[in-house]
Amino acid sequence: MSDPWLSIIGLGENGLAGLTDASRTALDQAEIVFGGPRHLELVGAADKGQPWPVPFSIDLVLAARGKKVAVLASGDPFWHGAGGSLSAHLEPGEWISHPAPSTFALAANHLAWKLEDSLCLGLHAAPFERLLPLLAAKTQVICTLRDGAAPAELASWLTQQGFGASQLAVMERLGGPHQRVRSAQADGFDLHDIQAPVALAIAAVGRGGLPRASGLADDMFHSDGQITKRPIRALTLSALAPRPGQLLWDIGGGSGSISVEWCLAAPGARALIFEQRTQRSANINLNAAKFGLTHRMSLVIGQAPEVLEAQQLPDTVFIGGGASQALLDQLWQILPSGTRVVANGVTLETETLLMNAHGQHGGELMKAEISEVSPLGSMRGWDRSRPVLQWSVTR
């Protein structure tokens, strides 16, 4: 199509004054203009303006196909904006985008921060826990926030995480005539009357943060005791070999610790957890929320292999509990070539099952025996954990 029906227009706080000629032409020719109330007011959309529905939906835009339509988005429509949501439902020739400088670009230019060295997050519709895997001393983060109350809430959250000494820049209505930028330290945050749209820049100061290596401390997870212990978890993650965007089936999820570390290990990695004990679902959900991974971890209650039907096929499978010949046979039947399978066993029956599977399908077989020092009377001795047999194979 040489004449797209939909124009996605990036808009700054300076309104019409900041639009390119192409953006102005698209706006003038539009029969319907979609946007937030603030956007519609900035361009004077008048009778052509139609605010986004609450809850947000793009259905009204798609229903207007065939008319000349403009959609207003803040800054760059393809950076935490409506551009990606809309284009996923359209053919390439149906739309055109006219971006403006993003909030992140405006913030970086004001702060003299190199954008390539700064982490950019959209926290206007996401929990603060998304920051947890990223926090470390000297990290620079720019994030968009939902409203004027959010900066104080985020300052309190940072303080609870041990980053109260972090320097914060609160940036209101960037790029427009009402722009205001103020600074505060997280643990002494005292700014009031903050106006949306608002972004927050964090120059992180503090100790801690999540280590990048696999094998987080056991006490970081909510658990009923059914958890893959730290040393074995590190070995298991090494065998699972997570990569960006891949999907893990975590069968016999327990506390969900393997899935948490799988998702933390690679950008966009996702996990689908199968757990037959409903009482463990609370801990799995708590761990997903604690590490800011609720958008990448999903839980299915039920027993494998029955619950595997109709699920999206994975790139990798971990069997941490409930291994059976029926499960292995089902997996071998449905998994595509190239799928990685890793299974851990501690009982004699599971060891026998995995040894037979190794004999039939090949792969690697390893036994890990871990000992840790513990009190022995008035002295110390080695306390041995149950040995774990691990079978790993590529289908």
C-alpha beads as a LAMMPS data file, in Angstrom:
LAMMPS data file: protein, C-alpha beads

395 atoms
394 bonds

1 atom types
1 bond types

-500.0 500.0 xlo xhi
-500.0 500.0 ylo yhi
-500.0 500.0 zlo zhi

Masses

1 110.0

Atoms # bond

1 1 1 0.000 0.000 0.000
2 1 1 1.437 3.372 -1.028
3 1 1 -1.098 5.252 1.099
4 1 1 -1.297 3.747 4.629
5 1 1 -4.590 4.273 6.448
6 1 1 -2.949 4.443 9.887
7 1 1 -0.361 7.000 11.007
8 1 1 1.346 6.429 14.364
9 1 1 2.590 9.826 15.516
10 1 1 5.136 10.372 18.255
11 1 1 4.251 13.411 20.334
12 1 1 6.265 15.410 22.849
13 1 1 5.210 17.773 25.623
14 1 1 5.681 20.695 23.225
15 1 1 2.665 19.467 21.255
16 1 1 2.183 20.699 17.711
17 1 1 5.386 22.773 17.840
18 1 1 7.498 19.624 18.007
19 1 1 5.860 17.758 15.114
20 1 1 7.547 17.263 11.763
21 1 1 5.848 18.357 8.559
22 1 1 4.969 14.718 7.814
23 1 1 3.380 14.306 11.260
24 1 1 1.362 17.508 10.845
25 1 1 0.101 16.410 7.431
26 1 1 -0.961 13.000 8.751
27 1 1 -2.743 14.637 11.675
28 1 1 -4.548 17.133 9.428
29 1 1 -5.724 14.395 7.049
30 1 1 -6.945 12.049 9.816
31 1 1 -10.666 11.480 10.209
32 1 1 -10.168 9.955 13.685
33 1 1 -7.372 10.713 16.155
34 1 1 -6.775 8.236 18.986
35 1 1 -4.709 9.111 22.055
36 1 1 -4.725 9.783 25.747
37 1 1 -6.697 12.822 26.925
38 1 1 -3.433 14.741 27.415
39 1 1 -2.261 13.920 23.884
40 1 1 -5.565 14.950 22.346
41 1 1 -5.478 18.254 24.224
42 1 1 -1.860 18.958 23.171
43 1 1 -2.747 18.773 19.461
44 1 1 -6.224 20.283 19.731
45 1 1 -7.896 17.193 18.263
46 1 1 -11.387 18.550 19.064
47 1 1 -14.226 16.494 17.521
48 1 1 -11.814 14.151 15.720
49 1 1 -10.295 13.053 19.012
50 1 1 -11.162 9.706 20.572
51 1 1 -9.532 8.741 23.914
52 1 1 -8.214 5.254 24.489
53 1 1 -10.716 2.949 26.198
54 1 1 -10.165 1.874 29.790
55 1 1 -8.876 -0.815 30.113
56 1 1 -6.561 -0.103 27.192
57 1 1 -7.418 -1.838 23.930
58 1 1 -6.413 -1.353 20.285
59 1 1 -9.668 -2.896 18.993
60 1 1 -11.263 0.476 18.228
61 1 1 -8.302 1.430 16.054
62 1 1 -8.414 -1.849 14.135
63 1 1 -12.170 -1.467 13.659
64 1 1 -11.567 1.863 11.884
65 1 1 -9.560 0.199 9.095
66 1 1 -10.426 1.898 5.803
67 1 1 -10.629 5.394 7.281
68 1 1 -7.771 7.830 7.735
69 1 1 -6.675 7.286 11.344
70 1 1 -3.930 8.823 13.470
71 1 1 -2.704 7.389 16.762
72 1 1 -0.804 9.643 19.167
73 1 1 1.908 8.119 21.330
74 1 1 4.489 9.637 23.658
75 1 1 7.862 10.135 22.019
76 1 1 9.001 7.061 20.117
77 1 1 5.929 4.843 19.527
78 1 1 8.124 1.731 19.391
79 1 1 9.812 2.229 22.758
80 1 1 7.273 1.223 25.428
81 1 1 4.553 2.728 23.216
82 1 1 1.545 1.616 21.199
83 1 1 3.517 1.015 18.003
84 1 1 4.414 -2.595 18.688
85 1 1 0.907 -3.536 19.825
86 1 1 -0.653 -2.069 16.693
87 1 1 1.840 -3.244 14.069
88 1 1 1.546 -6.850 15.285
89 1 1 -2.026 -6.872 13.936
90 1 1 -1.356 -5.051 10.654
91 1 1 0.318 -5.700 7.345
92 1 1 3.496 -3.641 6.766
93 1 1 1.868 -1.373 4.164
94 1 1 -1.102 -0.446 6.341
95 1 1 0.727 1.895 8.685
96 1 1 3.496 4.460 8.904
97 1 1 5.247 5.780 12.000
98 1 1 6.524 9.301 12.670
99 1 1 8.648 9.075 15.847
100 1 1 9.659 11.929 18.118
101 1 1 12.505 11.859 20.687
102 1 1 11.695 9.313 23.401
103 1 1 11.489 10.124 27.089
104 1 1 14.721 8.172 27.509
105 1 1 16.521 10.263 24.896
106 1 1 15.301 13.514 26.463
107 1 1 16.331 12.345 29.942
108 1 1 19.791 11.204 28.823
109 1 1 20.427 14.503 27.050
110 1 1 19.390 16.481 30.128
111 1 1 21.548 14.376 32.461
112 1 1 24.509 14.096 30.047
113 1 1 24.273 10.307 30.366
114 1 1 25.364 8.088 27.502
115 1 1 22.175 6.356 26.482
116 1 1 24.072 3.228 25.437
117 1 1 25.422 2.947 28.994
118 1 1 22.033 3.467 30.648
119 1 1 19.299 0.902 31.320
120 1 1 15.870 1.999 30.092
121 1 1 12.711 0.508 31.616
122 1 1 9.005 1.158 31.254
123 1 1 7.712 0.928 34.832
124 1 1 4.522 2.874 34.140
125 1 1 2.678 -0.444 33.850
126 1 1 5.098 -2.858 35.533
127 1 1 6.159 -3.618 39.130
128 1 1 9.299 -2.129 40.646
129 1 1 10.657 -5.667 41.050
130 1 1 11.626 -5.565 37.359
131 1 1 14.570 -3.491 38.594
132 1 1 15.829 -6.142 41.006
133 1 1 18.030 -8.127 38.560
134 1 1 19.537 -4.870 37.268
135 1 1 20.432 -3.047 40.476
136 1 1 24.124 -2.722 41.217
137 1 1 26.448 0.040 42.358
138 1 1 27.153 2.614 39.610
139 1 1 24.296 1.385 37.425
140 1 1 22.390 4.147 35.610
141 1 1 18.672 3.526 35.086
142 1 1 16.031 5.683 33.396
143 1 1 12.442 4.556 33.889
144 1 1 9.009 5.862 33.065
145 1 1 6.499 5.860 35.936
146 1 1 2.714 5.727 36.067
147 1 1 1.910 8.933 38.004
148 1 1 3.122 11.595 40.404
149 1 1 2.940 9.311 43.457
150 1 1 5.213 6.637 41.963
151 1 1 8.618 8.386 42.483
152 1 1 8.207 8.411 46.281
153 1 1 7.077 4.776 46.215
154 1 1 10.070 3.775 44.105
155 1 1 12.431 5.691 46.412
156 1 1 11.052 3.717 49.359
157 1 1 11.437 0.432 47.465
158 1 1 15.062 1.235 46.549
159 1 1 15.800 1.969 50.204
160 1 1 14.373 -1.401 51.230
161 1 1 16.675 -3.091 48.704
162 1 1 19.766 -1.481 50.239
163 1 1 20.083 1.302 47.657
164 1 1 18.873 4.200 49.789
165 1 1 21.983 6.261 48.966
166 1 1 21.062 6.293 45.272
167 1 1 20.691 9.703 43.666
168 1 1 17.362 10.236 41.917
169 1 1 16.398 12.780 39.266
170 1 1 12.646 13.298 38.977
171 1 1 11.815 14.610 35.508
172 1 1 8.329 15.968 34.896
173 1 1 6.818 16.760 31.497
174 1 1 10.157 16.569 29.691
175 1 1 10.573 18.510 26.479
176 1 1 7.727 20.950 26.999
177 1 1 7.162 24.409 28.468
178 1 1 6.230 22.942 31.863
179 1 1 9.344 20.762 32.177
180 1 1 10.739 20.458 35.686
181 1 1 13.700 18.401 36.932
182 1 1 14.432 17.956 40.640
183 1 1 16.854 15.733 42.563
184 1 1 16.706 13.807 45.826
185 1 1 18.384 10.898 47.561
186 1 1 16.244 7.769 47.787
187 1 1 16.339 7.413 51.577
188 1 1 15.569 11.113 52.102
189 1 1 13.038 11.603 49.334
190 1 1 11.000 14.716 50.082
191 1 1 9.694 15.954 46.718
192 1 1 5.999 16.766 46.417
193 1 1 3.491 17.934 43.830
194 1 1 5.030 15.770 41.098
195 1 1 3.206 16.077 37.792
196 1 1 2.764 13.312 35.227
197 1 1 4.092 12.320 32.753
198 1 1 7.097 11.606 34.900
199 1 1 10.367 9.751 34.454
200 1 1 12.937 8.877 37.104
201 1 1 16.683 8.524 36.648
202 1 1 18.576 6.418 39.174
203 1 1 22.311 6.698 39.771
204 1 1 22.511 3.559 41.888
205 1 1 24.558 3.600 45.071
206 1 1 24.489 0.616 47.393
207 1 1 25.756 -2.837 48.162
208 1 1 24.209 -6.039 47.015
209 1 1 22.006 -6.657 44.055
210 1 1 21.623 -10.065 42.462
211 1 1 24.807 -11.855 41.416
212 1 1 24.986 -12.718 37.729
213 1 1 26.197 -16.286 38.248
214 1 1 23.712 -19.148 38.661
215 1 1 23.130 -20.542 42.128
216 1 1 21.385 -17.902 44.235
217 1 1 21.258 -18.478 47.987
218 1 1 18.468 -20.835 49.042
219 1 1 17.079 -18.346 51.563
220 1 1 16.267 -15.907 48.771
221 1 1 13.378 -18.156 47.730
222 1 1 10.014 -18.856 49.338
223 1 1 9.950 -22.615 49.863
224 1 1 8.348 -25.438 51.847
225 1 1 11.709 -27.226 51.784
226 1 1 11.159 -28.692 48.314
227 1 1 13.819 -26.735 46.473
228 1 1 16.786 -27.607 44.286
229 1 1 19.672 -26.601 46.557
230 1 1 22.109 -23.940 45.441
231 1 1 25.084 -26.081 44.273
232 1 1 22.853 -28.508 42.346
233 1 1 20.844 -25.601 40.971
234 1 1 24.032 -24.040 39.579
235 1 1 25.019 -27.345 37.937
236 1 1 21.501 -27.736 36.572
237 1 1 21.411 -24.236 35.058
238 1 1 24.736 -24.952 33.401
239 1 1 23.263 -28.100 31.851
240 1 1 20.047 -26.318 30.826
241 1 1 22.130 -23.648 29.027
242 1 1 19.507 -20.835 28.881
243 1 1 19.533 -18.552 25.860
244 1 1 17.616 -15.325 25.069
245 1 1 13.948 -15.789 24.226
246 1 1 13.836 -19.531 24.893
247 1 1 10.990 -21.344 26.659
248 1 1 11.596 -23.818 29.494
249 1 1 9.215 -26.520 30.638
250 1 1 9.889 -26.949 34.369
251 1 1 8.218 -30.244 35.291
252 1 1 7.810 -30.733 39.036
253 1 1 8.457 -27.063 39.775
254 1 1 8.641 -27.232 43.591
255 1 1 9.445 -23.647 44.585
256 1 1 10.093 -22.502 41.023
257 1 1 13.753 -21.698 41.784
258 1 1 15.034 -23.302 38.576
259 1 1 12.550 -21.290 36.511
260 1 1 13.494 -18.068 38.302
261 1 1 17.173 -18.524 37.551
262 1 1 16.447 -19.636 33.985
263 1 1 14.569 -16.373 33.347
264 1 1 17.224 -14.269 35.079
265 1 1 19.986 -15.839 33.006
266 1 1 18.882 -14.642 29.561
267 1 1 16.855 -11.691 28.218
268 1 1 13.323 -12.675 27.266
269 1 1 13.690 -16.266 28.490
270 1 1 10.361 -17.705 29.695
271 1 1 9.324 -20.639 31.874
272 1 1 6.179 -22.752 32.023
273 1 1 6.019 -24.598 35.346
274 1 1 4.068 -27.816 35.859
275 1 1 3.370 -28.659 39.506
276 1 1 0.840 -31.209 40.705
277 1 1 0.682 -29.965 44.318
278 1 1 -1.615 -26.959 44.504
279 1 1 -0.224 -25.907 47.906
280 1 1 3.110 -25.117 46.245
281 1 1 1.587 -22.699 43.754
282 1 1 1.677 -19.890 46.335
283 1 1 5.459 -20.146 46.746
284 1 1 5.994 -20.330 42.988
285 1 1 3.890 -17.206 42.467
286 1 1 5.617 -15.391 45.337
287 1 1 9.043 -16.142 43.866
288 1 1 7.964 -14.995 40.413
289 1 1 6.727 -11.710 41.908
290 1 1 9.777 -11.206 44.150
291 1 1 12.153 -11.318 41.184
292 1 1 9.900 -9.297 38.859
293 1 1 9.214 -12.275 36.592
294 1 1 5.436 -12.629 36.645
295 1 1 5.368 -11.676 32.955
296 1 1 7.778 -14.494 32.059
297 1 1 6.798 -17.327 34.413
298 1 1 3.505 -19.212 34.135
299 1 1 2.126 -22.029 36.294
300 1 1 0.022 -25.043 35.298
301 1 1 -1.401 -27.189 38.107
302 1 1 -1.518 -30.871 37.215
303 1 1 0.523 -34.009 36.735
304 1 1 2.746 -34.683 33.750
305 1 1 2.515 -36.098 31.185
306 1 1 -1.243 -35.435 31.059
307 1 1 -0.956 -31.647 31.508
308 1 1 1.555 -31.302 28.695
309 1 1 -1.154 -31.607 26.070
310 1 1 -1.867 -28.468 24.005
311 1 1 0.988 -26.484 25.579
312 1 1 3.455 -24.467 23.532
313 1 1 6.430 -26.718 22.838
314 1 1 9.610 -25.721 24.674
315 1 1 13.235 -25.217 23.707
316 1 1 14.386 -26.951 26.899
317 1 1 12.820 -29.286 29.463
318 1 1 13.819 -29.729 33.104
319 1 1 12.442 -32.650 35.103
320 1 1 12.956 -31.953 38.779
321 1 1 10.298 -34.299 40.098
322 1 1 7.761 -36.857 38.978
323 1 1 9.978 -38.536 36.382
324 1 1 8.438 -41.688 34.940
325 1 1 8.830 -43.884 31.900
326 1 1 5.489 -42.600 30.619
327 1 1 6.729 -38.999 30.900
328 1 1 9.996 -39.710 29.083
329 1 1 8.171 -41.614 26.342
330 1 1 5.691 -38.744 25.908
331 1 1 8.468 -36.162 25.749
332 1 1 10.416 -38.163 23.188
333 1 1 7.293 -38.389 21.077
334 1 1 6.225 -34.709 21.124
335 1 1 9.473 -32.744 21.428
336 1 1 11.028 -31.484 18.208
337 1 1 14.586 -32.343 17.269
338 1 1 17.109 -30.098 19.021
339 1 1 15.169 -29.782 22.288
340 1 1 17.381 -29.979 25.373
341 1 1 16.255 -32.291 28.204
342 1 1 17.764 -32.285 31.701
343 1 1 16.514 -34.544 34.507
344 1 1 17.635 -34.824 38.136
345 1 1 16.992 -37.849 40.330
346 1 1 17.716 -38.717 43.967
347 1 1 15.821 -41.978 44.475
348 1 1 17.068 -45.385 43.371
349 1 1 14.013 -45.788 41.169
350 1 1 14.631 -42.477 39.383
351 1 1 18.347 -43.276 39.056
352 1 1 17.469 -46.550 37.345
353 1 1 15.033 -44.751 35.046
354 1 1 17.626 -42.146 34.040
355 1 1 20.386 -44.708 33.558
356 1 1 18.139 -46.687 31.233
357 1 1 17.238 -43.485 29.359
358 1 1 20.940 -42.714 28.954
359 1 1 21.506 -46.184 27.565
360 1 1 18.658 -45.766 25.094
361 1 1 19.069 -42.140 23.996
362 1 1 22.656 -41.229 24.887
363 1 1 23.589 -37.843 26.264
364 1 1 25.548 -37.198 29.458
365 1 1 25.131 -38.850 32.848
366 1 1 26.643 -37.298 35.954
367 1 1 26.400 -37.973 39.676
368 1 1 26.970 -35.030 42.027
369 1 1 27.748 -35.654 45.696
370 1 1 27.977 -32.491 47.791
371 1 1 29.289 -32.269 51.350
372 1 1 29.183 -29.233 53.618
373 1 1 30.790 -28.627 56.985
374 1 1 28.494 -28.898 60.000
375 1 1 28.981 -29.244 63.788
376 1 1 30.027 -32.703 64.989
377 1 1 29.978 -32.643 68.750
378 1 1 32.498 -30.003 69.813
379 1 1 34.223 -30.209 66.444
380 1 1 33.232 -30.174 62.782
381 1 1 32.595 -32.808 60.164
382 1 1 31.311 -33.283 56.656
383 1 1 27.552 -33.496 56.238
384 1 1 26.801 -35.225 52.961
385 1 1 23.671 -34.443 50.978
386 1 1 21.897 -37.135 49.026
387 1 1 23.704 -37.712 45.739
388 1 1 21.935 -36.371 42.643
389 1 1 22.049 -38.190 39.333
390 1 1 21.683 -35.850 36.357
391 1 1 20.917 -36.913 32.814
392 1 1 21.164 -34.330 30.041
393 1 1 20.552 -34.918 26.359
394 1 1 19.603 -33.103 23.172
395 1 1 16.605 -34.717 21.486

Bonds

1 1 1 2
2 1 2 3
3 1 3 4
4 1 4 5
5 1 5 6
6 1 6 7
7 1 7 8
8 1 8 9
9 1 9 10
10 1 10 11
11 1 11 12
12 1 12 13
13 1 13 14
14 1 14 15
15 1 15 16
16 1 16 17
17 1 17 18
18 1 18 19
19 1 19 20
20 1 20 21
21 1 21 22
22 1 22 23
23 1 23 24
24 1 24 25
25 1 25 26
26 1 26 27
27 1 27 28
28 1 28 29
29 1 29 30
30 1 30 31
31 1 31 32
32 1 32 33
33 1 33 34
34 1 34 35
35 1 35 36
36 1 36 37
37 1 37 38
38 1 38 39
39 1 39 40
40 1 40 41
41 1 41 42
42 1 42 43
43 1 43 44
44 1 44 45
45 1 45 46
46 1 46 47
47 1 47 48
48 1 48 49
49 1 49 50
50 1 50 51
51 1 51 52
52 1 52 53
53 1 53 54
54 1 54 55
55 1 55 56
56 1 56 57
57 1 57 58
58 1 58 59
59 1 59 60
60 1 60 61
61 1 61 62
62 1 62 63
63 1 63 64
64 1 64 65
65 1 65 66
66 1 66 67
67 1 67 68
68 1 68 69
69 1 69 70
70 1 70 71
71 1 71 72
72 1 72 73
73 1 73 74
74 1 74 75
75 1 75 76
76 1 76 77
77 1 77 78
78 1 78 79
79 1 79 80
80 1 80 81
81 1 81 82
82 1 82 83
83 1 83 84
84 1 84 85
85 1 85 86
86 1 86 87
87 1 87 88
88 1 88 89
89 1 89 90
90 1 90 91
91 1 91 92
92 1 92 93
93 1 93 94
94 1 94 95
95 1 95 96
96 1 96 97
97 1 97 98
98 1 98 99
99 1 99 100
100 1 100 101
101 1 101 102
102 1 102 103
103 1 103 104
104 1 104 105
105 1 105 106
106 1 106 107
107 1 107 108
108 1 108 109
109 1 109 110
110 1 110 111
111 1 111 112
112 1 112 113
113 1 113 114
114 1 114 115
115 1 115 116
116 1 116 117
117 1 117 118
118 1 118 119
119 1 119 120
120 1 120 121
121 1 121 122
122 1 122 123
123 1 123 124
124 1 124 125
125 1 125 126
126 1 126 127
127 1 127 128
128 1 128 129
129 1 129 130
130 1 130 131
131 1 131 132
132 1 132 133
133 1 133 134
134 1 134 135
135 1 135 136
136 1 136 137
137 1 137 138
138 1 138 139
139 1 139 140
140 1 140 141
141 1 141 142
142 1 142 143
143 1 143 144
144 1 144 145
145 1 145 146
146 1 146 147
147 1 147 148
148 1 148 149
149 1 149 150
150 1 150 151
151 1 151 152
152 1 152 153
153 1 153 154
154 1 154 155
155 1 155 156
156 1 156 157
157 1 157 158
158 1 158 159
159 1 159 160
160 1 160 161
161 1 161 162
162 1 162 163
163 1 163 164
164 1 164 165
165 1 165 166
166 1 166 167
167 1 167 168
168 1 168 169
169 1 169 170
170 1 170 171
171 1 171 172
172 1 172 173
173 1 173 174
174 1 174 175
175 1 175 176
176 1 176 177
177 1 177 178
178 1 178 179
179 1 179 180
180 1 180 181
181 1 181 182
182 1 182 183
183 1 183 184
184 1 184 185
185 1 185 186
186 1 186 187
187 1 187 188
188 1 188 189
189 1 189 190
190 1 190 191
191 1 191 192
192 1 192 193
193 1 193 194
194 1 194 195
195 1 195 196
196 1 196 197
197 1 197 198
198 1 198 199
199 1 199 200
200 1 200 201
201 1 201 202
202 1 202 203
203 1 203 204
204 1 204 205
205 1 205 206
206 1 206 207
207 1 207 208
208 1 208 209
209 1 209 210
210 1 210 211
211 1 211 212
212 1 212 213
213 1 213 214
214 1 214 215
215 1 215 216
216 1 216 217
217 1 217 218
218 1 218 219
219 1 219 220
220 1 220 221
221 1 221 222
222 1 222 223
223 1 223 224
224 1 224 225
225 1 225 226
226 1 226 227
227 1 227 228
228 1 228 229
229 1 229 230
230 1 230 231
231 1 231 232
232 1 232 233
233 1 233 234
234 1 234 235
235 1 235 236
236 1 236 237
237 1 237 238
238 1 238 239
239 1 239 240
240 1 240 241
241 1 241 242
242 1 242 243
243 1 243 244
244 1 244 245
245 1 245 246
246 1 246 247
247 1 247 248
248 1 248 249
249 1 249 250
250 1 250 251
251 1 251 252
252 1 252 253
253 1 253 254
254 1 254 255
255 1 255 256
256 1 256 257
257 1 257 258
258 1 258 259
259 1 259 260
260 1 260 261
261 1 261 262
262 1 262 263
263 1 263 264
264 1 264 265
265 1 265 266
266 1 266 267
267 1 267 268
268 1 268 269
269 1 269 270
270 1 270 271
271 1 271 272
272 1 272 273
273 1 273 274
274 1 274 275
275 1 275 276
276 1 276 277
277 1 277 278
278 1 278 279
279 1 279 280
280 1 280 281
281 1 281 282
282 1 282 283
283 1 283 284
284 1 284 285
285 1 285 286
286 1 286 287
287 1 287 288
288 1 288 289
289 1 289 290
290 1 290 291
291 1 291 292
292 1 292 293
293 1 293 294
294 1 294 295
295 1 295 296
296 1 296 297
297 1 297 298
298 1 298 299
299 1 299 300
300 1 300 301
301 1 301 302
302 1 302 303
303 1 303 304
304 1 304 305
305 1 305 306
306 1 306 307
307 1 307 308
308 1 308 309
309 1 309 310
310 1 310 311
311 1 311 312
312 1 312 313
313 1 313 314
314 1 314 315
315 1 315 316
316 1 316 317
317 1 317 318
318 1 318 319
319 1 319 320
320 1 320 321
321 1 321 322
322 1 322 323
323 1 323 324
324 1 324 325
325 1 325 326
326 1 326 327
327 1 327 328
328 1 328 329
329 1 329 330
330 1 330 331
331 1 331 332
332 1 332 333
333 1 333 334
334 1 334 335
335 1 335 336
336 1 336 337
337 1 337 338
338 1 338 339
339 1 339 340
340 1 340 341
341 1 341 342
342 1 342 343
343 1 343 344
344 1 344 345
345 1 345 346
346 1 346 347
347 1 347 348
348 1 348 349
349 1 349 350
350 1 350 351
351 1 351 352
352 1 352 353
353 1 353 354
354 1 354 355
355 1 355 356
356 1 356 357
357 1 357 358
358 1 358 359
359 1 359 360
360 1 360 361
361 1 361 362
362 1 362 363
363 1 363 364
364 1 364 365
365 1 365 366
366 1 366 367
367 1 367 368
368 1 368 369
369 1 369 370
370 1 370 371
371 1 371 372
372 1 372 373
373 1 373 374
374 1 374 375
375 1 375 376
376 1 376 377
377 1 377 378
378 1 378 379
379 1 379 380
380 1 380 381
381 1 381 382
382 1 382 383
383 1 383 384
384 1 384 385
385 1 385 386
386 1 386 387
387 1 387 388
388 1 388 389
389 1 389 390
390 1 390 391
391 1 391 392
392 1 392 393
393 1 393 394
394 1 394 395
